Amino acid sequence: MSTPSKRVAFHTMGCKLNFSESSSISRDFIRSGFEKVDFRDEADIYVLNTCSVTENADKEARKIIRQAKRRNPDSAVAVIGCYAQLKPDEIGEIEGVDIVLGAEEKFNLLDHLDEIELNGSTTVIKSKIDHVNSFTPSYSSGERTRSFLKVQDGCDYTCSFCTIPLARGKSRSGTIKDTMKIAREVAATDAREIVLTGVNIGDFGKDRGESLLDLIKKMDAIDNIDRIRISSIEPNLITDDIIDFCSSSRLFMPHFHVPLQSGSDKILGEMKRRYITSLYENRIAQIKKRIPDACIGVDVIIGFPGETEDDFSETCRFLHDLDISYLHIFSYSERANTPAASMEKKTRHNVKKERSSILHHLSDKKLREFQNQHLHEVRNVLVETELSGTATGHTDNYIKVEFDTKHTENISNTIQSVEISEIKNGYVIGEMRNNHA
């Protein structure tokens, strides 16, 4: 099936981990002679890498599958990823789907394609998640400025709202030696920045007697990369040693994303999170003590079963008092086969909508405060886009800045010294200073 005339298109839903995996799988297709095209174009094979964190993700996946088949009725449609692992038979019944591969087999998609032509019916290859034990490294390419490097997969936690352990299996990772080999492949591309991704990155290496601290110490010496970020890390796993190392690191940026989920210890207990608010508060304080200019993002779930007005108010007060930079806000979405799905005292949709709005306002306020703290500072900006004399990029501490290029051409994917000069309607405006790199 892998002939030069074949066109393949990928659509990726969900997290950075999915993007790194889709990119690696697409490179397998290209090496086998396929032409990669945009998902909106006509293709011979459409590959949908799915997410299933929320019910909306499932609905979106079904819609995209139907759209692909309408684009080219003679195409083959392959569905992989988390939704494919959790509900393979449900996907297999969707008209137009040709092959469904779960967590164990998604990286073997090319090997299974001949079955599509031979059978003429939907092929569903299922694996019990308990049997998914291998780790397959991957990284994204194509976005010049940064690459998402997968260093860990799966999760051993049992949070009561989460399907990820059911979709991705137990926590596992490669060795530091193997991870560094892949990182050097990334460094040989145009990428200037690496983002370490995984389901639970703080657990890196625990199955091999290694640790995340061991890994980032090795990665800090890598050549041909200017920046490294940790995509997200659990509060109970971000140790003083990791914070101390990042504070003096050559490559690791002053930017952390630390999931909270709730500012109520009662709700954290119901969620089966592995910390309480006092530990979380301590971790944030330690980061800001060692790295005062650090940007800190926070995940919050609102409307968890049993969350009262008092619980939500407690969350608001807790977040208000924390020295954080922005929030990622999620409305609780009931997922099958999770303990939370059988909990009583569901939160009404209109209540979740109202609480979400309150936290979005708080997030905007926190972001403005963080931006204002750095007004008139000169910081290094990695230029991501450049159009009609205007460039956009992120500072080392993840402030998105827009600035006039002063007729300097072709600075995309370079690092520029930029003064943060103005904050206007939520936009940070900068002015170029001396060229940095």
Residue pairs with C-beta under 8 A, 6 or more apart in sequence:
1 113
1 114
1 116
1 117
2 29
2 32
2 33
2 34
2 110
2 113
3 33
4 33
4 34
4 35
5 35
6 33
6 34
6 35
6 44
6 45
7 34
7 35
7 36
7 37
7 41
7 42
7 43
7 44
7 45
8 26
8 29
8 34
8 35
8 36
8 37
8 43
8 44
8 45
8 46
8 47
9 36
9 37
9 38
9 39
9 41
9 43
9 45
9 46
9 47
9 68
10 22
10 25
10 26
10 36
10 39
10 46
10 47
10 48
10 49
11 39
11 46
11 47
11 48
11 49
11 64
11 68
12 18
12 19
12 22
12 49
13 48
13 49
13 50
13 51
13 57
13 60
13 61
13 64
13 81
14 49
14 50
14 51
14 53
14 57
14 81
14 82
15 51
15 53
15 197
16 140
16 148
16 195
16 197
16 231
17 148
17 150
17 153
17 197
17 198
17 199
18 49
18 51
18 81
18 82
19 140
19 148
20 138
20 139
20 140
20 147
20 148
20 149
20 150
20 197
21 49
21 81
21 106
21 107
21 136
21 138
21 150
22 47
22 49
22 140
23 138
23 139
23 140
23 141
23 142
23 148
24 107
24 136
24 137
24 138
24 139
24 140
25 47
25 49
25 80
25 106
25 107
25 109
25 138
26 36
26 47
27 141
28 107
28 109
28 110
29 36
29 110
30 36
32 110
34 45
37 43
39 46
39 68
40 71
41 71
42 71
42 72
42 75
43 68
43 71
43 72
43 75
44 72
44 74
44 75
44 76
45 75
45 76
45 77
45 78
45 113
46 68
46 69
46 71
46 72
46 75
46 76
46 77
46 78
47 78
47 80
47 109
48 61
48 64
48 65
48 68
48 77
48 78
48 79
48 80
48 81
49 80
49 81
49 106
50 57
50 61
50 79
50 80
50 81
50 82
50 83
50 84
51 57
51 61
51 81
51 82
51 83
52 58
52 61
52 81
52 82
52 83
52 86
52 87
52 163
52 167
52 335
53 82
53 163
53 164
53 333
53 335
54 330
54 333
54 335
55 333
55 334
55 335
56 333
57 83
58 83
58 87
61 79
61 83
61 91
62 94
65 77
65 79
65 91
65 94
65 96
65 97
66 94
66 95
66 96
68 75
68 77
68 96
69 75
69 77
69 95
69 96
76 98
76 99
76 113
76 116
77 96
77 97
77 98
77 99
78 98
78 99
78 100
78 101
78 109
78 113
78 116
79 91
79 97
79 99
79 100
79 101
80 100
80 101
80 102
80 106
80 109
81 106
81 167
82 103
82 163
82 164
82 167
82 168
83 91
83 167
84 91
84 100
84 101
84 102
84 106
85 102
85 103
85 127
85 129
85 166
85 167
85 168
86 163
86 166
86 167
86 336
88 100
88 102
88 124
88 125
88 126
89 124
89 126
91 97
91 100
91 124
92 100
92 122
92 124
93 122
97 122
98 116
98 122
98 123
99 109
99 112
99 113
99 115
99 116
99 122
99 123
99 124
99 125
100 122
100 123
100 124
100 125
101 108
101 109
101 112
101 125
102 125
102 126
102 127
102 129
102 132
103 127
103 129
103 132
103 167
103 168
103 169
104 127
104 131
104 132
104 134
105 112
105 125
105 127
107 136
112 123
112 125
115 123
116 123
129 165
129 166
129 167
129 168
129 169
130 169
132 154
132 168
132 169
132 170
133 169
133 170
133 172
134 172
135 152
135 153
135 172
135 173
135 174
136 153
137 150
137 151
137 174
137 178
137 179
137 182
138 150
139 147
139 148
139 149
139 150
139 182
139 185
139 186
140 147
140 148
141 147
141 186
141 189
141 191
143 191
144 190
144 191
144 192
144 412
144 413
145 191
145 192
145 193
145 382
145 383
145 384
145 393
145 412
145 413
146 191
146 192
146 193
146 194
146 195
146 227
146 382
147 186
147 189
147 191
147 193
147 194
147 195
148 195
148 197
148 231
149 179
149 182
149 183
149 186
149 194
149 195
149 196
149 197
150 197
150 198
151 173
151 174
151 179
151 196
151 197
151 198
151 201
151 204
151 215
152 171
152 172
152 173
152 198
152 199
152 200
152 201
152 203
152 204
153 168
153 169
153 171
153 172
153 173
153 198
153 199
154 164
154 165
154 168
154 169
154 170
154 171
154 172
154 199
154 200
155 162
155 164
155 165
155 168
155 170
155 171
155 199
155 200
155 203
156 165
156 170
156 171
156 200
156 203
157 165
157 200
157 234
157 272
157 274
158 165
158 272
159 271
159 272
159 273
160 270
160 271
160 272
160 338
160 339
160 340
160 343
161 271
161 301
161 304
161 332
161 335
161 338
161 340
162 335
162 338
163 335
163 336
163 337
163 338
164 199
166 337
168 199
171 199
171 200
171 203
171 206
171 207
172 207
173 179
173 198
173 203
173 204
173 205
173 207
173 208
174 182
175 205
175 208
175 210
176 205
176 210
176 214
176 215
176 218
179 215
180 218
180 219
180 222
183 194
183 219
183 222
183 225
184 222
186 194
186 225
187 194
187 222
187 223
187 224
187 225
188 224
190 413
191 225
192 225
192 226
192 227
192 382
192 413
192 414
192 415
193 225
193 226
193 227
193 228
193 229
193 382
194 219
194 225
194 227
194 228
194 229
195 228
195 229
195 230
195 231
196 216
196 219
196 228
196 229
196 230
196 231
197 231
198 204
198 231
200 234
200 237
201 212
201 230
201 231
201 232
201 233
201 237
202 212
202 233
202 234
202 236
202 237
202 238
203 212
203 237
204 210
204 211
204 212
204 215
205 211
205 212
205 214
205 215
212 233
212 237
212 242
213 239
213 241
213 242
213 245
216 228
216 230
216 242
216 245
216 246
216 249
216 252
217 245
219 228
219 251
220 228
220 245
220 249
220 250
220 251
220 252
221 250
222 228
222 251
225 251
226 251
226 382
226 415
226 437
227 251
227 253
227 382
227 396
228 251
228 252
228 253
229 252
229 253
229 255
229 398
230 252
230 256
230 257
231 257
232 257
232 258
232 259
232 299
233 242
233 256
233 257
233 258
234 258
234 259
234 274
234 275
235 258
235 259
235 260
235 275
235 279
235 280
235 283
236 274
236 275
236 279
238 256
238 258
238 283
238 287
240 286
243 286
243 287
243 290
243 291
244 290
245 252
246 252
246 254
246 256
246 290
246 291
247 290
247 291
253 396
253 397
253 398
254 291
254 293
254 294
254 295
254 396
254 397
255 294
255 295
255 296
255 297
255 396
255 397
255 398
256 287
256 294
256 295
256 296
256 297
257 296
257 297
257 298
257 299
257 328
258 280
258 283
258 284
258 296
258 297
258 298
259 298
259 299
260 280
260 298
260 299
260 300
260 319
261 267
261 268
261 271
261 273
261 299
261 300
261 301
262 268
262 271
262 273
262 300
262 301
262 304
262 307
262 311
262 315
263 277
263 300
263 314
263 315
263 316
263 317
263 318
263 319
264 277
264 307
264 311
264 312
264 314
264 315
264 318
265 276
265 277
266 311
267 304
267 306
267 307
267 311
267 315
268 275
268 276
268 277
270 304
270 305
270 306
270 340
270 343
271 301
271 304
271 340
272 339
277 318
281 318
281 322
284 296
284 322
284 323
284 324
285 323
287 294
287 296
288 294
288 296
288 323
293 373
293 374
293 397
294 397
295 325
295 326
295 370
295 397
295 398
295 399
296 323
296 324
296 325
297 324
297 325
297 326
297 327
297 328
297 398
298 319
298 322
298 324
298 326
298 327
298 328
299 327
299 328
299 330
300 315
300 319
300 327
300 328
300 329
300 330
300 359
301 330
301 331
301 332
302 312
302 315
302 329
302 330
302 331
302 332
302 347
302 352
302 355
302 356
302 359
303 331
303 332
303 347
303 351
303 352
303 355
303 356
304 332
304 340
304 347
305 332
305 340
305 343
305 344
305 345
305 346
305 347
306 343
306 344
306 345
307 332
307 347
312 355
315 359
316 358
316 359
316 362
319 327
319 359
319 362
319 366
320 362
324 366
325 366
325 367
325 370
325 398
326 363
326 366
326 367
326 370
327 359
327 360
327 362
327 363
327 366
329 356
329 359
329 360
329 363
331 352
331 353
331 356
332 340
332 347
332 352
334 340
334 341
334 346
335 341
364 426
367 426
368 423
368 426
370 399
371 399
371 420
371 423
371 428
372 423
374 395
374 397
374 399
374 420
375 420
375 421
375 422
375 423
376 419
376 420
376 421
377 419
377 420
378 417
378 418
378 419
378 420
378 433
379 395
379 396
379 397
379 399
379 417
379 418
379 420
380 395
380 396
380 415
380 416
380 417
380 418
380 436
381 391
381 393
381 394
381 395
381 401
381 403
381 415
381 416
381 417
381 418
381 430
382 393
382 394
382 413
382 414
382 415
383 391
383 392
383 393
383 411
383 412
383 413
383 414
383 415
383 416
384 392
384 393
384 394
384 412
384 413
385 391
385 392
385 393
385 412
386 392
386 405
386 410
386 411
386 412
389 404
389 405
389 407
390 402
390 403
390 404
390 405
391 402
391 403
391 404
391 405
391 411
391 412
391 416
392 400
392 401
392 402
392 403
393 400
393 401
393 416
394 400
394 401
395 401
395 418
395 420
399 420
399 428
400 428
401 418
401 420
401 428
401 429
401 430
402 427
402 428
402 429
402 430
403 416
403 418
403 429
403 430
403 431
403 432
404 431
404 432
405 411
405 432
406 432
408 432
408 435
414 436
414 437
415 436
415 437
416 432
416 433
416 435
416 436
416 437
417 432
417 433
417 434
417 435
417 436
418 430
418 431
418 432
418 433
419 430
419 431
419 433
420 428
420 429
420 430
421 429
421 430
421 431
422 428
422 429
423 429
